[in-house]
Amino acid sequence: MKATAMSTLLVASSALFAATPPIAHFTVDDVDLRTYQDAGQAIPAAIFPEAPQTNGPFRSSCNVFLVIDGASRILVDSGNGAPRGSLAALLERDGVAPGSITDILVTHEHHDHLGGLLEADGKPAFTNATLHMWWPKAEPRAPESSFRQTYRGYRLNLFADPATARLPAGFTAEAAAGHTPHHVFFRKGRLLFIADAFHAIDLQFDHPELCAKWDADRDAAVKVRRTLLDRAARAGDGLVLCGAHIPFPGAGSFSGKAALSTWHELE
């Protein structure tokens, strides 16, 4: 999600999320999964130009996930960073030292996924972590040298092809371009981290053809959503979707047809 004019695009509502950003713990196939609500949010209907304008705002969230598997402590994205983001405070409250994070998987380049990587002075927030990110060689992008300079405090694994990415703790990567040209999913066992495939599940689970203004390539984003919903419906409880903007706790599975009425949050 783009950082531009974020404060005017996201509408806070006490009816849609708690005032204190929450933390959730789950165990999935002996893996410790934790969700941190970096920021609460709801999304105005106007963000979906083709949607009926009478049904918003829509429930949403800004979630960061932590996977603990043996000695590996792996963040999926890093949230907004200060002042909007709460990840640093939530990790402290949860007893997770920033220096204990071994890896960070970045799903794409928007600020609410990258913003928590650096402190105000430009130093890394997670001093012992390796940063993993899809960096296609053939597509236009800011120079790799500039990115490496910005995040020079990290060990960097910028992989050119998600299909062959070498990732920690049994994670794999899947290209999911559409929301951005470099949007990627990460998977570990039944856990599939789907980043910004959805911004408002109350609308897009039943109408995947509707795009938020933030989707860079509408046709590609719709294809990603349709394919994902079909895949999740066929897998049932065999696939747990973890979404950056699915309402907290941000993770769940489908039973039968992929629609909002068959969505089951992790408990």
Residue pairs with C-beta under 8 A, 6 or more apart in sequence:
1 62
1 110
1 111
1 112
1 196
1 199
1 214
1 245
2 110
2 111
2 214
3 80
3 110
3 111
3 112
3 115
6 84
6 111
6 112
9 43
9 44
9 47
10 41
10 42
10 43
10 60
11 41
11 42
11 43
11 44
11 57
12 40
12 41
12 42
13 42
13 57
16 40
16 42
16 57
16 59
16 247
17 37
17 40
17 41
17 42
17 59
17 61
17 247
17 248
18 40
21 36
21 37
21 38
21 39
21 40
21 86
21 89
21 90
22 37
22 248
22 249
23 34
23 35
23 36
23 37
23 90
23 93
23 94
24 34
24 35
24 248
24 249
24 266
25 32
25 33
25 34
26 32
26 33
26 34
26 35
26 249
26 251
26 266
27 33
28 189
28 190
28 191
28 240
28 266
29 189
29 190
31 67
31 68
31 69
31 188
31 189
31 191
32 67
32 68
32 69
33 65
33 66
33 67
33 191
33 242
33 251
33 266
34 65
34 66
34 67
34 68
34 94
35 63
35 64
35 65
35 66
35 242
35 248
35 249
35 250
35 251
36 63
36 64
36 65
36 66
36 79
36 86
36 87
36 90
36 91
36 94
37 61
37 62
37 63
37 86
37 90
37 248
37 250
38 62
38 63
38 64
38 79
38 80
38 85
38 86
38 87
38 90
38 112
38 116
39 61
39 62
39 79
39 80
39 84
39 85
39 86
39 112
40 61
40 62
40 248
41 60
41 61
41 62
41 245
42 56
42 57
42 58
42 59
42 60
43 56
43 57
43 58
43 60
43 199
43 200
43 212
44 56
44 57
44 58
45 51
45 52
45 53
45 54
45 55
45 56
45 57
45 58
46 53
46 56
47 56
47 199
47 200
47 212
47 213
47 214
48 56
48 58
48 200
48 203
48 210
48 211
48 212
48 213
49 213
50 209
50 210
50 211
51 203
51 207
51 210
55 202
55 203
58 199
58 200
58 202
58 203
59 200
59 201
59 202
59 247
60 199
60 200
60 245
60 246
60 247
61 244
61 245
61 246
61 247
61 248
61 250
62 79
62 80
62 85
62 112
62 244
62 245
63 242
63 243
63 244
63 245
63 246
63 248
63 249
63 250
64 75
64 76
64 77
64 78
64 79
64 87
64 116
64 244
65 75
65 76
65 77
65 193
65 242
65 250
65 251
66 73
66 74
66 75
66 76
66 91
66 96
66 101
67 73
67 74
67 76
67 169
67 188
67 191
68 74
69 169
69 170
69 188
70 169
71 102
72 102
72 103
72 168
72 169
73 96
73 100
73 101
73 102
73 103
74 101
74 102
74 103
74 104
74 105
74 168
74 169
74 171
75 101
75 103
75 104
75 105
75 126
75 129
76 104
76 105
76 107
76 186
76 193
76 242
77 104
77 105
77 106
77 107
77 113
77 114
77 116
77 195
77 244
78 87
78 104
78 106
78 113
78 114
78 115
78 116
78 117
78 125
78 126
79 85
79 86
79 87
79 112
79 113
79 115
79 116
80 87
80 111
80 112
80 115
80 116
81 87
81 111
81 115
81 116
81 117
81 118
81 125
82 88
82 120
84 115
85 112
85 115
85 116
87 116
88 98
88 116
88 125
91 97
91 98
98 125
98 126
98 127
99 126
99 127
99 128
100 128
101 126
101 128
101 129
102 128
102 129
102 130
102 168
103 129
103 130
103 131
103 132
103 167
103 168
103 169
104 117
104 126
104 129
104 130
104 131
104 132
104 154
105 132
105 133
105 167
105 171
105 173
105 186
105 193
106 113
106 114
106 131
106 132
106 133
107 113
107 183
107 184
107 185
107 186
107 193
107 195
107 196
107 244
108 134
108 179
108 180
108 182
108 183
108 184
108 195
108 196
109 180
109 182
110 180
110 196
110 214
112 244
113 195
113 244
116 125
117 124
117 125
117 126
117 131
117 151
117 154
118 124
118 125
118 150
118 151
118 153
119 125
122 150
123 153
124 151
124 153
124 154
126 154
127 153
129 154
129 155
130 154
130 155
130 156
130 157
130 168
131 151
131 154
131 155
131 156
131 157
132 157
132 159
132 165
132 167
132 168
133 156
133 157
133 158
133 159
134 158
134 159
134 160
134 162
134 165
134 173
134 175
134 182
134 184
135 141
135 144
135 147
135 158
135 159
135 160
135 182
136 160
136 181
136 182
137 160
139 181
139 182
141 182
144 158
147 158
148 156
148 158
157 165
157 166
157 167
159 165
159 166
159 173
162 173
162 174
162 175
162 184
163 173
163 174
163 175
165 172
165 173
167 173
167 186
169 188
170 188
170 189
171 186
171 187
171 188
172 186
172 187
172 188
173 184
173 185
173 186
173 187
174 184
174 185
174 186
174 187
175 184
176 183
176 184
176 185
176 194
176 195
176 197
176 224
176 228
177 183
177 217
177 220
177 224
178 215
178 216
178 217
178 218
178 219
178 220
178 221
178 222
178 223
178 224
179 195
179 196
179 197
179 214
179 215
179 216
179 221
179 224
180 196
180 216
181 216
181 217
183 195
183 196
183 224
184 195
185 192
185 193
185 194
185 195
185 197
186 192
186 193
187 193
190 238
190 239
190 240
191 240
191 242
191 251
192 239
192 240
192 241
192 242
193 242
193 243
194 228
194 241
194 242
194 243
194 244
195 243
195 244
196 214
196 243
196 244
196 245
197 221
197 224
197 225
197 228
197 243
198 204
198 205
198 225
198 243
198 245
198 246
199 212
199 214
199 245
200 212
200 245
201 243
201 246
201 247
201 260
201 263
202 260
203 210
204 210
204 225
205 229
205 258
205 259
205 260
205 263
206 259
206 260
208 222
208 225
208 226
208 229
209 222
209 226
211 218
211 221
211 222
215 221
228 241
229 254
229 258
230 258
231 239
232 239
232 241
232 253
232 254
232 258
233 254
233 256
233 257
233 258
233 262
235 253
235 254
236 253
236 254
236 255
236 256
237 253
237 255
237 264
238 253
239 253
240 251
240 252
240 253
240 266
241 251
241 252
241 253
242 250
242 251
243 250
243 251
244 250
246 252
249 265
249 266
251 265
251 266
252 263
252 264
252 265
252 266
253 263
253 264
253 266
254 262
254 263
254 264
255 262
255 264
256 262
